[in-house]
Amino acid sequence: MKCRNSLLRYTVALCMGAAAAQAGAAGYVDLGKTGTPVLKICNPTNSASQTACKVTSLPGVSGYTLVGSRSTPIVKNDVRVGTLYDKVWRSSSDPNYYIFGMKVTVNTSQWDPSGQAFNINDLARRLRLHAPASGAYFMDGSTKALLKVGRTNEGLNEYTGTQPDRDNTWVDFRVDANAADPDGTNSPNSPWVLVQTRAPKGYAVNDFGARVLNSDFATVSDSVEVFVPSYQPNGVPPPDDGGDDD
């Protein structure tokens, strides 16, 4: 009977560990695969004191180990306008689960005739189509919090109405990073934006893994996107591919 009880406790512990890896921790919000709203509101006031979607450490979940870290310049018109920092953690209890994190730092370099600093409104990362995903952020000294997060490739001013179209091969984070913001509230550093997801085939750096969007313009055609090499799960489908089941 003692052996049987020990085996039962061991099995329960394994199951609980796997469930914790999959469910995320306080602060992470489930992004879903279907339905609305596509974008989950984290901080409608953009205040660093807001707590929705917020974690208090990296990566915000216990039992994850850092397995990758890198940085890449953000370049537009041959001008370095900022840097994207990229990290990935792997779960110890369920090695198929990862947390991918990124943040940006922007500068005041003149990159176009307007003379204004490069503004970043959205950060987006590729995901596997059928994989579960939950999102969060960590302030790490940023003065502006994450505003919204959802599975879409449409950022600020790229859609009409209150919600963008769903695209489960992307997760979009609405941020506000600007080193010389015209409204006078500067935040050259975004928070760390985090997505917890399943990646049974591991991960790799992809040349188009991250999308950086500057779209706070009255005319949508004035928006600027920059694709930056970034970590992404292996198995992300190419365009118009239905992807693999999960």
QUIURRA-V114852 format. One record per residue. N is the residue number from 0. RES is the residue in one letter. SS is DSSP state (A for helix, B for strand, O for the rest). PHI is phi in whole degrees, -180 to 180 (* if undefined). D_LAST is the distance of its C-alpha to the last C-alpha in Angstrom with 2 decimals. Layout:
n: (N	N)
res: (RES	RES)
ss: (SS	SS)
phi: (PHI	PHI)
d_last: (D_LAST	D_LAST)
This chain:
n: (0	1	2	3	4	5	6	7	8	9	10	11	12	13	14	15	16	17	18	19	20	21	22	23	24	25	26	27	28	29	30	31	32	33	34	35	36	37	38	39	40	41	42	43	44	45	46	47	48	49	50	51	52	53	54	55	56	57	58	59	60	61	62	63	64	65	66	67	68	69	70	71	72	73	74	75	76	77	78	79	80	81	82	83	84	85	86	87	88	89	90	91	92	93	94	95	96	97	98	99	100	101	102	103	104	105	106	107	108	109	110	111	112	113	114	115	116	117	118	119	120	121	122	123	124	125	126	127	128	129	130	131	132	133	134	135	136	137	138	139	140	141	142	143	144	145	146	147	148	149	150	151	152	153	154	155	156	157	158	159	160	161	162	163	164	165	166	167	168	169	170	171	172	173	174	175	176	177	178	179	180	181	182	183	184	185	186	187	188	189	190	191	192	193	194	195	196	197	198	199	200	201	202	203	204	205	206	207	208	209	210	211	212	213	214	215	216	217	218	219	220	221	222	223	224	225	226	227	228	229	230	231	232	233	234	235	236	237	238	239	240	241	242	243	244	245)
res: (M	K	C	R	N	S	L	L	R	Y	T	V	A	L	C	M	G	A	A	A	A	Q	A	G	A	A	G	Y	V	D	L	G	K	T	G	T	P	V	L	K	I	C	N	P	T	N	S	A	S	Q	T	A	C	K	V	T	S	L	P	G	V	S	G	Y	T	L	V	G	S	R	S	T	P	I	V	K	N	D	V	R	V	G	T	L	Y	D	K	V	W	R	S	S	S	D	P	N	Y	Y	I	F	G	M	K	V	T	V	N	T	S	Q	W	D	P	S	G	Q	A	F	N	I	N	D	L	A	R	R	L	R	L	H	A	P	A	S	G	A	Y	F	M	D	G	S	T	K	A	L	L	K	V	G	R	T	N	E	G	L	N	E	Y	T	G	T	Q	P	D	R	D	N	T	W	V	D	F	R	V	D	A	N	A	A	D	P	D	G	T	N	S	P	N	S	P	W	V	L	V	Q	T	R	A	P	K	G	Y	A	V	N	D	F	G	A	R	V	L	N	S	D	F	A	T	V	S	D	S	V	E	V	F	V	P	S	Y	Q	P	N	G	V	P	P	P	D	D	G	G	D	D	D)
ss: (O	A	A	A	A	A	A	A	A	A	A	A	A	A	A	A	A	A	A	A	A	A	A	O	O	O	O	O	B	B	O	O	O	O	O	O	O	O	B	B	B	O	O	O	O	O	O	O	O	O	O	O	O	B	O	O	O	O	O	O	O	O	O	B	B	B	B	B	B	B	B	B	B	B	B	B	O	O	B	B	B	B	B	B	B	B	B	B	B	B	B	O	O	O	O	O	B	B	B	B	B	B	B	B	B	B	O	O	O	O	O	O	O	O	O	O	O	O	O	B	B	B	B	B	B	B	O	O	O	O	O	O	B	B	B	B	B	B	O	O	O	O	O	O	O	O	O	B	B	B	O	O	O	O	O	O	O	O	O	O	O	O	O	O	O	O	O	O	O	B	B	B	B	B	B	B	B	B	O	O	O	O	O	O	O	O	B	O	B	O	O	B	B	B	B	B	B	B	O	O	O	O	B	B	B	B	B	B	B	B	B	B	B	B	O	O	O	O	O	A	A	A	O	B	B	B	B	B	B	B	B	B	B	O	O	O	O	O	O	O	O	O	O	O	O	O)
phi: (*	-63	-63	-64	-65	-64	-63	-64	-63	-64	-64	-62	-63	-63	-63	-66	-64	-65	-64	-64	-63	-83	-84	81	-120	-55	108	-75	-116	-69	-92	68	-117	-141	82	-128	-76	-71	-92	-94	-78	-101	-145	-63	-94	61	-94	-66	-83	-67	-116	-63	69	-97	-115	-108	-160	-100	-92	90	-135	-76	86	-112	-117	-66	-122	-157	-155	-159	-140	-142	-68	-100	-122	-137	56	65	-115	-79	-98	176	-138	-104	-104	-136	-139	-142	-119	-123	-72	-80	-85	-142	-64	-83	-103	-133	-121	-107	-130	-148	-148	-127	-125	-115	-121	-105	-61	-79	-114	-150	-62	-66	79	-81	-69	-71	-106	-115	-102	-143	-122	-134	-133	-73	-134	-77	-56	-99	-77	-67	-153	-136	-123	-160	-148	-129	-60	49	89	-67	-99	-128	-82	-65	-90	-147	-149	-173	-90	-159	-113	-108	-101	-53	66	-98	-147	-101	81	-91	-132	-80	-70	-75	-145	-74	-89	-135	-124	-110	-116	-86	-126	-151	-115	-158	-82	-146	-69	-58	-82	88	-109	-82	-151	-66	-111	-80	-71	-69	-110	-127	-131	-101	-155	-95	-144	-65	-98	82	-146	-158	-82	-119	-60	-117	-71	-128	-114	-112	-121	-115	-137	-86	-129	-68	-106	-60	-65	-82	-63	-127	-118	-132	-96	-124	-55	-158	-65	-153	-62	-68	99	-65	-71	-70	-54	67	-103	-68	80	-96	-81	-130)
d_last: (37.94	37.60	35.18	33.07	33.06	32.16	29.17	28.07	28.46	26.52	23.56	23.70	23.91	20.81	18.84	20.44	19.68	15.94	16.12	18.25	15.94	13.15	15.72	17.82	21.59	24.32	24.31	20.59	19.62	16.34	15.67	13.59	11.68	14.62	18.33	21.15	22.46	20.22	22.35	22.96	26.58	27.20	30.88	32.89	36.01	34.56	36.32	35.54	36.52	33.71	31.07	28.13	24.94	27.23	26.92	30.00	28.87	26.40	23.51	24.24	22.30	23.92	22.54	21.25	23.14	23.94	22.82	23.65	26.31	27.98	29.94	30.53	33.40	32.86	35.34	36.66	39.77	40.25	40.62	38.56	37.78	35.59	33.10	29.36	28.40	24.94	23.46	20.32	20.02	17.94	17.56	19.90	18.51	14.81	14.90	11.21	12.22	14.59	16.98	18.24	21.73	24.36	27.82	30.63	34.37	36.58	40.28	43.21	43.61	44.86	42.27	43.61	47.01	46.38	46.88	44.29	41.72	38.15	36.21	32.44	30.94	27.20	24.86	21.43	18.62	15.80	12.11	8.78	8.53	5.46	5.78	8.38	11.83	15.37	18.59	22.06	25.16	27.99	31.46	32.86	36.18	35.04	37.33	34.85	31.70	28.31	28.89	25.56	21.85	19.13	16.38	18.86	20.81	24.10	26.43	29.88	32.02	29.47	28.96	31.36	31.30	29.67	25.99	24.29	21.88	18.19	16.19	12.70	13.05	15.88	17.08	20.85	23.38	26.84	29.49	33.19	34.41	37.92	40.74	43.43	42.16	44.75	44.43	45.67	42.67	41.39	38.16	37.70	34.73	31.50	29.75	26.80	23.70	20.59	16.86	14.74	11.06	8.46	9.33	9.12	11.29	13.75	15.64	18.75	21.41	21.12	24.35	22.88	20.40	22.41	24.37	27.64	29.34	33.01	33.47	36.06	38.42	40.15	39.30	35.65	36.75	38.03	34.59	33.61	30.21	29.78	26.76	26.77	25.14	22.52	19.72	16.21	12.88	12.91	10.77	11.86	12.74	16.49	18.26	17.85	14.79	12.06	9.45	6.57	3.80	0.00)
